[in-house]
Amino acid sequence: VAMLAFRSILMAAFFTASWLPAGWRGEKGAQVGASLGGVFLSFFVSLTNVGYTKLAIRLNDWENHRTPTDYEDALILKNMFFKFINSYAALMYTAFIKAQSISLMPGVSEYCHSKETFGMSQDEILRHYGSNPFCMNELSTLLTSLVVTSQITGILSDLLLPFVSAWRAAKNEEDKMRKKAGEGCCSRWGVPGFHAVGLPPPPPLSFAEHQAKRQEFAGVNPRYGVLIIQLGYIVLFAPAFPIAAAVTYVFNLVRLRGEAFLLLKLTQRPLYAGAEDIGSWDTVLNAITILGVMTNVGIVGITSSHLRDALPMDILGVHFDKSDRVLLLVLA
């Protein structure tokens, strides 16, 4: 809720900003503020997911699991439970709570904004357009910002940070070898405090030593977690961003080749680890599938105004009004 309130503040700031060019104030400014709010929300989600992962590992370590498979299954469920709430809470709030004019902040009315009507009050929007007709637009803008920003930041962090870590590890190893060489010569020459200035560079590492210095393979679970969160954006909120699957497919092609390069150049050879099945990931996928049916029905029936505007109607002699729109979708 705090991040969504910050997003609304950004929209208002850009809507009335005097430092912006005249053509970028008003409607365009509100749209820019909404997009930037989604970008900041994506950064917030990414950072807190890192903290949630560490918390899930700490909680899982306190438990006594019989086998490594049981340990991984329990860790997957804890980790994804935290990430589900963190990644989708703002979208769920916009789609279902805010769309129903339900406020979680006492004394503050909640209604969805549109760049064309951002300067109107809630009563004016209700009088001219009906009850919260722009929540679908707000949900689409927020989801688009989240998907695109999370993909870009994910690729940059997954591909650049390993290179930085490898460079720092190599630099530290070289410094350690130089220091050790300097201490050896000092002890032989009996010169306390002598440092290794002007010493020849240490001999290059052999192939086996070079391989041993590489980073260990982190396993597939972190990669699976990223893909599951992407799947949730695509499946749970499909009407709000229909081309999300195509967008993530393009980004995943880049990520796939980048991670393959890192696996070859910066990572130790992975050890074989057999598995009977995909474990708790099957439970997570089934939960997304079932929840996706309910959220998509809710988005079409509650968040979007198209079905609401088409009612009342008679179907096979049965009369449906606006209060029956969710029931109509369930029966369909």
PEJO-V259671 format. One line per field, one symbol per residue. phi: phi as a letter, one per 20 degrees, with the letter a starting at -180 (. if undefined). psi: psi as a letter, one per 30 degrees, with the letter a starting at -180 (. if undefined). burial: 1 if it has 9 or more other ideal C-beta (glycine too) atoms within 8 Angstrom, else 0. A space follows every 10 residues. Layout:
# PEJO-V259671
phi: ???
psi: ???
burial: ???
This chain:
# PEJO-V259671
phi: .fffffffff fffffdfeee ggfdemffff ffffffffff ffffffffff ffffffffff ffedefcgff ffffffffff fffgffedff fffffdeffe lededgndfd beecffdfee effffffecn eledffffff ffffffffff ffffffffee ffffffffff ffffffffff ffffffffem dfnfdefnff ffffffffff ffefffffne fffgfffffg ffgfefcgff bfefffffff ffffffffff fffeecdfff ffcfbfbemf ffffffffff ffffffffff edffefffff efbdclndec dffdffffff ff
psi: eeeeeeeeee eeefegkffl lefglbeeee eeeeeeeeee eeeeeeefee eeeeeeeeee ffljkeleee eeeeeeeeef eeeeeeefee eeeeeeeefg hkkfjkfjkk lklkffgffl leeeeeeefa jifgfeeeee eeeeeeeeee eeeeeeefee eeeeeeeeee eeeeeeeeee eeeeeeeefh jkgklhkgkl klklkleeee efflkkkflf eeeeeeeeee eeeeefheff ifgeeeeeee efeeeeeeee eeeeffklkk kkjlkeagbf eeeeeeeeee eeeeeeeeee feekfeeeff lllkjhgkkk affgeeeeee e.
burial: 0011111101 1111101001 0001100111 1111111111 1111110110 0110111011 0000100011 1111111111 0111011101 1111111110 1000000001 1111101100 0001110000 0111111111 1111111111 1111101110 0110110011 0011001110 1100110000 0001010010 0000000001 1011101000 1001111111 1111111111 1001001100 1101100110 0110011100 0000000011 1101100110 1100111111 1111001100 1000000001 0001110110 00
